[in-house]
Structures are given as C-alpha cells and as structure tokens.
Amino acid sequence: MRCSRHLVQAHIFLESIVANFRLLSAAVRDGAGVGAALRMPDGAGGEEAFIWPELVPVLKADAYGHGHIEAARALAGAGARAFASGCAGEAADLRAGLEEGGGCAPRPPILALLGIQSREDMELCAPRGVIPVLGDFTQLKMLENFRFGGGPAAVAVKCNTGMSRLGFNEEDLPDLCAALRALPGVRPVLALSHLHSADTEGGLEAARAQAVVFARMLRGLRAEYPDTAASLANSAGTMFAAELTRVIGPHVCRPGLALYGADPFHGTASPVRGAALAPAMAVSAPLLSERVLPAGAGLGYGHTFRAGRPVRVGIIAAGYADGFSRGLSGRGEVCIAGARAPVLGRVSMQMSAVDLSALPRGLEKPERAWLLGGPWARSVKVEELAAAWGSIPYEVMCLLGRNERVYE
C-alpha cells in the first residue's frame, strides 16, 4: 500500500542525463582535447594510469537535485570516467555509492570542489581517490605534517581568474609553488578555474579573457609540475570549448546545468546551442480538491486574489515547504491535463490554489498537477518556472529535487 507521506514527487529521467552527457561529449571531443596523464590508486593497493577525459560531470548539491549516486552510476555506465562533487563528505559518499553499485574500472577520480575545511576532510579524501580542490594558503597549512599513506595525495589547485570567490590569485603563484614544494606528501594533478559570465550576452569574450589569465597561471604551475591537467569550462563554456582550447590547450570541461537538460544560453541570442538538451526532471503533486469561487469572494491568506467572476479553483498539494516558492504567488503556472493553470493568491506551506478555467468541462478530476515538466506539450519548462519565481534553473532544480524522487 502506497504511503501518502510524500505527496510531491520529483520524476528523474536518468536516460536524459545520459543523453545530455553523450551530446556534450560529442560536442567537445574535437574541441577540448584531453588532459594530462594521472596515476590514481586502483583500490587494490597499487596505481594505474589514467588520462583525464574531456568531460567531468558535476554532481554537486546531490546532482542539482537529481540524486548524485544514481546519476553517477548511470553516467559511469555511459562512459564517464571522472566526476566532480561538492564538499569532501559528499564526494566520499559518492565514492561509496559507486562502489556499492559494483564499482567502475578503472576507479574514477572524484573532485571535491569545495576543498578541505579540516584535516578530517583530507582523511576522507586521500584513501578514496577523492581529489580536494585547494584554493587558499590556509588549506595548504592544514596539510603540514599530515601522514599520507601510499605515496603523495593528489590535489587540485583553484586559480582565481575573475570570479573572485575561491582560488589563488596570479600574484600568489611564487608563494604557492614554494608552499607546494614544502609538502612532499601532496601532488598537484589539476589546475582549474571557473567562468563567471560565459552564459551571458558576450559570454565568449568574457571567457576568453579569463582563459588568457588562466593560461599564464598554468604556465607558472607547469614549470614546477609539468603533468598538471587544466579545467576551465562550465556548461556554457563546454559549448564553445574549441575557442578556449586555442588559448589554454587541451582541457577538462565540467558541465553541470546542461547535463540536467537546462539550456545555459536560454534568454540570450544563442539559444540554439542548447536546444537539443533533454530535461531530466519533472515534478508533480496531487490535485486535492476543486471548488467554484463565487464572484467577489477572496481566496487564501490575505485575500490577495478576489474573484471578479465565478472561478473554478483547484487546490494542489504543493507549497513552499515542498520547494514550490512563495515567490510564485499570483505569478506561476502549473500544467493539468494538458492545460495551463495559473496560481491564484498566495502559495501556502503545503498547498497552492490554481485556476482550472482552461480545463475542459466535464473532464474527470485529474489526479496530478505538473509543477515542472510532464507528459504534456504545454508543460512548464524549468526556464519559465525560474523566471516566474524570480530565480534561476539551478535553484529550481535543487529545491524541487529534494522531494521524493521517482526514477523513470
């Protein structure tokens, strides 16, 4: 018997994630090139050769709400050979989840993009083939006198090329190399940076400017560590990887948003770049009840909606506690039986009211409303939902993906 505890469901399409991965892989295969060689633990006490792939899927924040372990297993089956996660704990959980699922051969490295915040984080990373991203001297200081077993531990170096959140600045390079030389238990294997405006109008030029800075920093690091691989492109950058290759050479792309079917160029002059991406999430909720609201009657908290005529109203079991933002009050739409149903009044904690006027008369009461995606031609796209919300697709997926997931 099905429990009604989880009324809102996030329907996840792993085949879409795989299809997007293959699409992006094909797009960069001749554009990005490959990274340098790396030797990683093989899980049996030895090491085996590994070449960085062109594409490293980003699975941080539980794969943007899609489930990082499930997504990683599907991607590994499609040929993904490395992954990027969030914090060290999330990366360690991902490693355990991959190995519980039968493991991958060779054992794929996993980047911990948020690096280490304590020596305990390093203890999570070192034996599991997790590569922490180091972005400041405090993190390097944590590694002094750390006892690494089985040879030097692989780390990645974050370079600040303009995002100015995390990472070493270009002028830090001499001190950085000196600090790394003083840590014989540490081996830099990857240098990475992050594009700040690649998905905007003029994004390619902004990305090129960052790539120029990154190329100079790469040269400085490779003077000390010649086998250091490079990684710069995010989802938008992946779609013009060839242009970045001309500046920095072969590199590793780290797509996130595009893997899950959202077009990073939506709303710009270049939407065709992401037109073939397949959405990987749909979200539905039960339709609890229907009523006719008489003319002049108010609805919901504060009566922010008042009927100017009799209105057929549906109450759906989704509200801000389920990630359906209060910012959608009087602005959002859902899709029910193929018709758009505007949100009426305020979104409540676990309920929202919608206008059913567009539904055909005599239609048997539909079971579910689709907050995002679904089987209908008029389903709400993630970019539409984000715009009504006053947000971005990243937040929409991360929050709605916290509901019960159904893998389809």
Rosetta blueprint (number, residue, H / E / L):
1 M L
2 R L
3 C L
4 S L
5 R L
6 H L
7 L L
8 V L
9 Q E
10 A E
11 H E
12 I E
13 F L
14 L H
15 E H
16 S H
17 I H
18 V H
19 A H
20 N H
21 F H
22 R H
23 L H
24 L H
25 S H
26 A H
27 A H
28 V H
29 R L
30 D L
31 G L
32 A L
33 G L
34 V L
35 G L
36 A L
37 A E
38 L E
39 R E
40 M E
41 P E
42 D L
43 G L
44 A L
45 G L
46 G L
47 E E
48 E E
49 A E
50 F E
51 I E
52 W L
53 P L
54 E L
55 L E
56 V L
57 P L
58 V E
59 L L
60 K H
61 A H
62 D H
63 A H
64 Y H
65 G H
66 H L
67 G L
68 H H
69 I H
70 E H
71 A H
72 A H
73 R H
74 A H
75 L H
76 A H
77 G H
78 A L
79 G L
80 A L
81 R L
82 A L
83 F E
84 A E
85 S E
86 G L
87 C L
88 A H
89 G H
90 E H
91 A H
92 A H
93 D H
94 L H
95 R H
96 A H
97 G H
98 L H
99 E H
100 E H
101 G L
102 G L
103 G L
104 C L
105 A L
106 P L
107 R L
108 P L
109 P L
110 I E
111 L E
112 A E
113 L L
114 L L
115 G L
116 I L
117 Q L
118 S L
119 R H
120 E H
121 D H
122 M H
123 E H
124 L H
125 C H
126 A H
127 P H
128 R H
129 G L
130 V E
131 I E
132 P E
133 V E
134 L E
135 G L
136 D L
137 F H
138 T H
139 Q H
140 L H
141 K H
142 M H
143 L L
144 E L
145 N L
146 F L
147 R L
148 F L
149 G L
150 G L
151 G L
152 P L
153 A E
154 A E
155 V E
156 A E
157 V E
158 K E
159 C E
160 N L
161 T L
162 G L
163 M L
164 S L
165 R L
166 L L
167 G L
168 F E
169 N L
170 E H
171 E H
172 D H
173 L H
174 P H
175 D H
176 L H
177 C H
178 A H
179 A H
180 L H
181 R H
182 A L
183 L L
184 P L
185 G L
186 V E
187 R E
188 P E
189 V E
190 L E
191 A E
192 L E
193 S L
194 H L
195 L L
196 H L
197 S L
198 A L
199 D L
200 T L
201 E L
202 G L
203 G H
204 L H
205 E H
206 A H
207 A H
208 R H
209 A H
210 Q H
211 A H
212 V H
213 V H
214 F H
215 A H
216 R H
217 M H
218 L H
219 R H
220 G H
221 L H
222 R H
223 A H
224 E H
225 Y L
226 P L
227 D L
228 T L
229 A E
230 A E
231 S E
232 L L
233 A L
234 N L
235 S H
236 A H
237 G H
238 T H
239 M L
240 F L
241 A H
242 A H
243 E H
244 L H
245 T H
246 R H
247 V H
248 I H
249 G L
250 P L
251 H L
252 V E
253 C E
254 R L
255 P L
256 G L
257 L H
258 A H
259 L H
260 Y H
261 G L
262 A L
263 D L
264 P L
265 F L
266 H L
267 G L
268 T L
269 A L
270 S L
271 P H
272 V H
273 R H
274 G H
275 A L
276 A L
277 L L
278 A L
279 P L
280 A L
281 M E
282 A E
283 V E
284 S E
285 A E
286 P E
287 L E
288 L E
289 S E
290 E E
291 R E
292 V E
293 L E
294 P L
295 A L
296 G L
297 A L
298 G E
299 L E
300 G L
301 Y H
302 G H
303 H H
304 T L
305 F E
306 R E
307 A L
308 G L
309 R L
310 P L
311 V E
312 R E
313 V E
314 G E
315 I E
316 I E
317 A L
318 A L
319 G L
320 Y H
321 A H
322 D H
323 G L
324 F L
325 S L
326 R H
327 G H
328 L H
329 S L
330 G L
331 R L
332 G L
333 E E
334 V E
335 C E
336 I E
337 A L
338 G L
339 A E
340 R E
341 A E
342 P E
343 V E
344 L E
345 G L
346 R L
347 V L
348 S L
349 M L
350 Q L
351 M L
352 S E
353 A E
354 V E
355 D E
356 L L
357 S L
358 A L
359 L L
360 P L
361 R L
362 G L
363 L L
364 E L
365 K L
366 P L
367 E L
368 R E
369 A E
370 W E
371 L E
372 L E
373 G E
374 G L
375 P L
376 W L
377 A L
378 R L
379 S L
380 V E
381 K L
382 V H
383 E H
384 E H
385 L H
386 A H
387 A H
388 A H
389 W H
390 G L
391 S L
392 I L
393 P H
394 Y H
395 E H
396 V H
397 M H
398 C H
399 L H
400 L H
401 G L
402 R L
403 N L
404 E E
405 R E
406 V E
407 Y E
408 E L
